[in-house]
């Protein structure tokens, strides 16, 4: 089946439109509320903003509920696709993202970006690059006729790797930006936004499957839970842009400048993964999702950690939010390419 026969649900298909509307609404609220927004900004515990933390947790938890780690036991039957996913996501992508961000924010765009803030823009891009996708990739896999079971294995393994590799990789790459890294906040963010929702998701999945059966869990519970994640995402964006509004209105070009290296990174990783998958003689049903996982990002985690490390009004947080804005249209073009090149 081609992309013309499989379509995203209307809400996901126009996610970039809803994101753009939330940007406008958020900026408007920020202008109207003015200094009153500081009350929400100051609602913190250990540098973690409470309203944003709640919303992001509600974004991430529904994704974690659908992860099935028992699927990993079958990985030995076809390991090459999983090896490709791990290598691209953890040994290639974080470093290419850091490189493109450094080139553009430190050098090419130096006339428009304050050199003192360039490190934070790079940091936001790095956080996106070190967080491989865990949710929307199931949609991209479906649209490219990917093997759903193998995609589940790839995503599950990535989630396990995040638990041990995210903090040291972020620390390593942020070190090149001369940004002071509060490791206690970084570790706390991973616990709050990965470990806790992952544990809650696994517990929920096991309990509901045991009580109501796997068919009910997949056909009834997961579809009902899905809107929660998207609603929380949009509310988070409204809050973020309410805080970022003044910065954007003073320099509206910044959205475009931030988008450029993110777009180049996305297409570069896709073509690299696709070429490697063909070289490894992977089937299309495994190669296509591998390329999609490498290209897309776990932007919910990136947004959460950027806010925790740098603050709601930081350039780093802005970069991660722009990542949300550009990802869906980019991925839809890559879905079309993957289907056009189907083999």
Secondary structure, DSSP 8 states (H G I E B T S, - for coil): --TTT----HHHHTHHHHHHHHHHHHHHHHHHHGGGHHHHHT-EETTEEHHHHHHHHHHHHHHHHT--GGGGGGGGGSHHHHHHHHHIIIIIHHHHHHHHHIIIIIIITTTTS-HHHHHHHHHHHHHHHTSB-SSTHHHHHHHTT--HHHHHHHHHHHHHHHHHHHHHHHHHHHHTTT----HHHHHHHHIIIIIHHHHHHHHHHHHHHHHH-HHHIIIIIHHHHHHHHHHHHHHHHHHHHHHHHHHHHH-TTHHHHHHHHHHHHHHHHHHHHHHHHHHTT--HHHHHHHHHHHHSB-HHHHHHHHHHHH-TTSHHHHHHHHHHHHHHHHHHHHHHHHHHT--
